[in-house]
Amino acid sequence: MITDHYLQAFLFLLPMGILAGIVSTTAGLASLVSYPALLAVGIPPVFADVTNTAALVMTGFGSMFSSKKELTSHKKELIKIFPLTILGSIIGAWLLLSQPASYFSKIVPFFVLLAGLLLFSQINKSKSNPLNLTRDESMENDAHSPVYKTVISIAILLVGMYCGYFGAAGGVMLLAILSATTTMNFSSYNAVKNVSLGASNLIATLIYAFSSHIYWELAIPMGIGLFIGGYIGPKIVRIIPDKTLKIIVSILAVLLAVDLFVKAYF
């Protein structure tokens, strides 16, 4: 039997999911919308994070259908990133389940702030190096260095761990890494980010399903919305200039970090 409370939650979470899906696939900040929405319907913080991760799987599917063009052209990059984000998500999910909720809520704001600053640093770098050919050639040379490859692999693994642990602004972190290390355009590495983190969320969800509590009745309406928003987002990315998106994402990440910091410490 569907209660009035559940119907209200469904009607609230569905549009929030659509908005979160759009924000996720354009900015990597789904949890700016989806996580607070789940808290608003009464789910405790850690369980809200677990439920949020389960729902976010649908963003990956939505963006995958919408980004076939970009993904087909960059299968190699996707294959390289997939194992790292998946392994990271397994470690991150284990960390979430083994750490107390108070520790979880206090450390998250710093991760989110770091994400915003990382992407903002790429905006400044882009402005200071307008000769794209020179930058691409430099990156091609770096890509052959074993040390460079190792550092980038570790960075992507850490992002996967973070996404398995919490995920708020995890997409921003991966965007920042790919922006600094690839010659792909924004819409292409954004598509790779969306599908990679979708797989990361799927693996973490499988772990949570057996070791934690997912509010499936609330994850479903959120997930439906995330699928719709995940399909719309990549289409928007193809229209808005790269620099504009990076500036917007950076600002939103910093604002989210401040909000989470205030809630955790005051």
C-alpha positions as CSV (number, residue, x, y, z in Angstrom):
1,M,0.0,0.0,0.0
2,I,1.3,3.4,-1.0
3,T,1.2,5.9,1.9
4,D,0.8,9.6,1.5
5,H,4.3,10.1,3.0
6,Y,5.8,7.8,0.4
7,L,3.9,9.5,-2.4
8,Q,5.1,12.9,-1.3
9,A,8.7,11.6,-1.1
10,F,8.3,10.1,-4.6
11,L,7.0,13.3,-6.1
12,F,9.9,15.2,-4.4
13,L,12.7,12.8,-5.3
14,L,11.8,12.3,-9.0
15,P,12.4,15.9,-10.1
16,M,15.3,16.3,-7.7
17,G,16.8,13.2,-9.4
18,I,16.3,14.8,-12.9
19,L,18.1,18.0,-11.7
20,A,20.8,15.9,-10.0
21,G,21.3,13.9,-13.2
22,I,21.8,17.0,-15.2
23,V,24.2,18.5,-12.7
24,S,26.1,15.2,-12.5
25,T,26.6,14.8,-16.2
26,T,27.4,18.5,-16.8
27,A,29.3,19.3,-13.7
28,G,30.1,16.1,-11.7
29,L,28.1,17.4,-8.7
30,A,25.0,15.2,-8.5
31,S,25.3,15.0,-4.7
32,L,24.9,18.8,-4.5
33,V,21.2,18.0,-5.2
34,S,20.6,14.3,-4.6
35,Y,22.3,13.8,-1.2
36,P,20.6,16.8,0.5
37,A,17.3,15.6,-1.1
38,L,17.7,12.2,0.6
39,L,18.6,13.8,3.9
40,A,15.4,16.0,3.5
41,V,13.1,12.9,3.4
42,G,14.6,11.6,6.7
43,I,17.4,9.2,5.8
44,P,20.4,9.3,8.2
45,P,23.7,10.6,6.7
46,V,25.6,7.4,6.0
47,F,22.5,5.5,4.8
48,A,21.6,8.6,2.6
49,D,25.1,8.3,1.1
50,V,24.6,4.6,0.5
51,T,21.2,5.1,-1.1
52,N,22.5,8.0,-3.1
53,T,25.2,5.8,-4.5
54,A,22.7,3.2,-5.5
55,A,20.5,5.7,-7.3
56,L,23.5,7.3,-9.1
57,V,24.1,4.1,-11.0
58,M,21.2,5.2,-13.2
59,T,23.1,8.4,-14.2
60,G,25.8,6.3,-15.7
61,F,23.3,4.4,-17.8
62,G,21.5,7.6,-18.9
63,S,24.7,9.3,-19.9
64,M,26.0,6.2,-21.7
65,F,23.0,6.2,-24.1
66,S,23.4,9.9,-24.6
67,S,27.1,9.9,-25.2
68,K,27.6,7.1,-27.7
69,K,29.4,9.4,-30.1
70,E,32.1,10.5,-27.6
71,L,32.5,7.0,-26.0
72,T,32.9,5.3,-29.4
73,S,35.8,7.6,-30.2
74,H,37.6,7.1,-26.9
75,K,37.3,3.5,-26.0
76,K,41.0,3.2,-25.1
77,E,40.7,6.0,-22.5
78,L,37.6,4.3,-21.0
79,I,39.3,0.9,-20.8
80,K,42.3,2.4,-18.9
81,I,40.2,4.3,-16.4
82,F,37.5,1.6,-15.7
83,P,39.7,-0.8,-13.7
84,L,41.1,2.0,-11.5
85,T,37.8,3.5,-10.6
86,I,36.2,0.1,-9.9
87,L,39.0,-1.0,-7.7
88,G,39.0,2.4,-5.9
89,S,35.2,2.1,-5.3
90,I,35.6,-1.3,-3.6
91,I,38.2,0.2,-1.2
92,G,36.1,3.3,-0.7
93,A,33.0,1.3,0.1
94,W,34.9,-0.7,2.7
95,L,36.2,2.5,4.3
96,L,32.7,3.9,4.5
97,L,31.4,0.8,6.2
98,S,34.3,0.6,8.7
99,Q,34.4,4.3,9.7
100,P,32.0,6.0,12.2
101,A,29.4,8.4,10.9
102,S,30.9,11.3,12.8
103,Y,34.2,10.9,11.0
104,F,32.5,10.6,7.7
105,S,30.6,13.9,8.0
106,K,33.6,15.8,9.2
107,I,36.0,14.8,6.5
108,V,33.7,15.2,3.4
109,P,33.8,19.1,3.2
110,F,37.6,19.0,2.7
111,F,37.3,16.5,-0.2
112,V,34.7,18.7,-1.8
113,L,36.7,21.8,-1.4
114,L,39.8,20.1,-2.9
115,A,37.7,19.1,-5.9
116,G,36.6,22.7,-6.6
117,L,40.1,24.0,-6.2
118,L,41.5,21.3,-8.5
119,L,39.2,22.2,-11.3
120,F,39.7,25.9,-10.8
121,S,43.4,25.4,-11.2
122,Q,42.7,24.0,-14.6
123,I,40.8,27.1,-15.6
124,N,43.8,29.3,-14.7
125,K,46.1,26.9,-16.6
126,S,44.0,27.1,-19.6
127,K,44.1,30.9,-19.6
128,S,47.8,31.0,-19.2
129,N,48.5,28.5,-22.1
130,P,46.4,29.6,-25.0
131,L,48.5,27.7,-27.6
132,N,46.6,24.4,-27.5
133,L,49.0,22.7,-29.9
134,T,51.9,23.4,-27.6
135,R,50.0,22.0,-24.6
136,D,48.9,18.9,-26.5
137,E,52.5,18.2,-27.6
138,S,53.7,18.6,-24.0
139,M,51.1,16.2,-22.7
140,E,51.9,13.6,-25.4
141,N,55.6,13.7,-24.2
142,D,54.5,13.4,-20.5
143,A,52.2,10.5,-21.3
144,H,55.2,8.2,-22.2
145,S,56.8,8.8,-18.9
146,P,56.4,5.8,-16.5
147,V,56.4,8.1,-13.5
148,Y,53.7,10.3,-15.1
149,K,51.5,7.2,-15.9
150,T,51.9,5.9,-12.3
151,V,51.0,9.3,-10.7
152,I,47.9,9.6,-12.9
153,S,46.8,6.0,-12.2
154,I,47.1,6.6,-8.5
155,A,45.1,9.8,-8.7
156,I,42.3,8.1,-10.6
157,L,42.3,5.2,-8.1
158,L,42.0,7.7,-5.3
159,V,39.0,9.3,-7.0
160,G,37.4,5.9,-7.3
161,M,38.0,5.3,-3.6
162,Y,36.4,8.7,-2.8
163,C,33.4,7.9,-5.0
164,G,33.0,4.6,-3.2
165,Y,33.3,6.4,0.1
166,F,31.0,9.4,-0.5
167,G,31.2,10.7,-4.0
168,A,30.1,14.4,-3.6
169,A,32.1,16.2,-6.2
170,G,34.0,13.0,-7.1
171,G,33.1,13.8,-10.7
172,V,34.8,17.2,-10.3
173,M,38.0,15.5,-9.2
174,L,38.0,13.2,-12.2
175,L,37.2,16.1,-14.5
176,A,40.1,18.0,-13.1
177,I,42.5,15.1,-13.6
178,L,41.3,14.4,-17.1
179,S,41.4,18.1,-18.0
180,A,45.1,18.2,-16.9
181,T,46.2,15.0,-18.6
182,T,44.3,14.5,-21.8
183,T,43.9,16.2,-25.2
184,M,40.3,15.2,-25.4
185,N,37.7,18.0,-25.5
186,F,35.4,18.6,-22.5
187,S,32.4,16.8,-23.9
188,S,34.6,13.7,-24.5
189,Y,36.3,13.4,-21.2
190,N,33.1,14.3,-19.5
191,A,31.4,11.3,-21.1
192,V,34.3,9.1,-20.0
193,K,33.9,10.5,-16.5
194,N,30.2,9.8,-16.4
195,V,30.4,6.2,-17.5
196,S,33.5,5.4,-15.4
197,L,31.9,6.7,-12.2
198,G,28.6,5.0,-13.1
199,A,30.5,1.7,-13.0
200,S,32.2,2.7,-9.8
201,N,28.8,3.4,-8.2
202,L,27.5,0.1,-9.4
203,I,30.3,-1.9,-7.8
204,A,29.9,0.1,-4.5
205,T,26.1,-0.5,-4.6
206,L,26.7,-4.3,-4.9
207,I,28.8,-4.1,-1.8
208,Y,26.3,-2.0,0.1
209,A,23.4,-4.2,-0.8
210,F,25.0,-7.0,1.2
211,S,26.6,-5.1,4.0
212,S,24.6,-1.9,4.7
213,H,21.0,-0.7,4.3
214,I,19.8,0.9,1.0
215,Y,16.4,2.6,1.1
216,W,15.4,1.0,-2.2
217,E,11.9,2.5,-2.1
218,L,13.5,6.0,-2.2
219,A,16.4,5.1,-4.5
220,I,13.9,4.1,-7.2
221,P,12.3,7.5,-7.8
222,M,15.7,9.2,-7.4
223,G,17.2,6.7,-9.9
224,I,14.5,7.3,-12.5
225,G,15.1,11.0,-12.3
226,L,18.9,10.5,-12.5
227,F,18.5,8.4,-15.6
228,I,16.5,11.1,-17.3
229,G,18.8,13.9,-16.1
230,G,21.8,11.7,-17.1
231,Y,20.5,11.5,-20.6
232,I,19.9,15.3,-20.9
233,G,23.2,16.4,-19.4
234,P,25.6,15.4,-22.2
235,K,23.5,17.2,-24.7
236,I,23.8,20.4,-22.7
237,V,27.6,19.9,-22.4
238,R,27.9,20.0,-26.2
239,I,26.4,23.5,-26.2
240,I,28.0,25.4,-23.3
241,P,31.7,26.5,-23.7
242,D,34.2,24.5,-21.7
243,K,35.5,27.5,-19.6
244,T,32.0,28.5,-18.6
245,L,31.2,25.0,-17.4
246,K,34.5,24.8,-15.4
247,I,33.9,28.1,-13.7
248,I,30.3,27.2,-12.7
249,V,31.4,23.8,-11.4
250,S,34.3,25.2,-9.4
251,I,32.0,27.8,-7.7
252,L,29.3,25.2,-6.9
253,A,31.9,22.8,-5.4
254,V,33.3,25.5,-3.1
255,L,29.7,26.5,-2.0
256,L,28.9,22.9,-1.3
257,A,32.1,22.5,0.7
258,V,31.2,25.5,2.8
259,D,27.6,24.2,3.4
260,L,28.8,20.8,4.5
261,F,31.5,22.3,6.7
262,V,29.0,24.4,8.5
263,K,26.7,21.5,9.1
264,A,29.5,19.3,10.3
265,Y,31.2,21.7,12.7
266,F,28.6,24.2,13.9
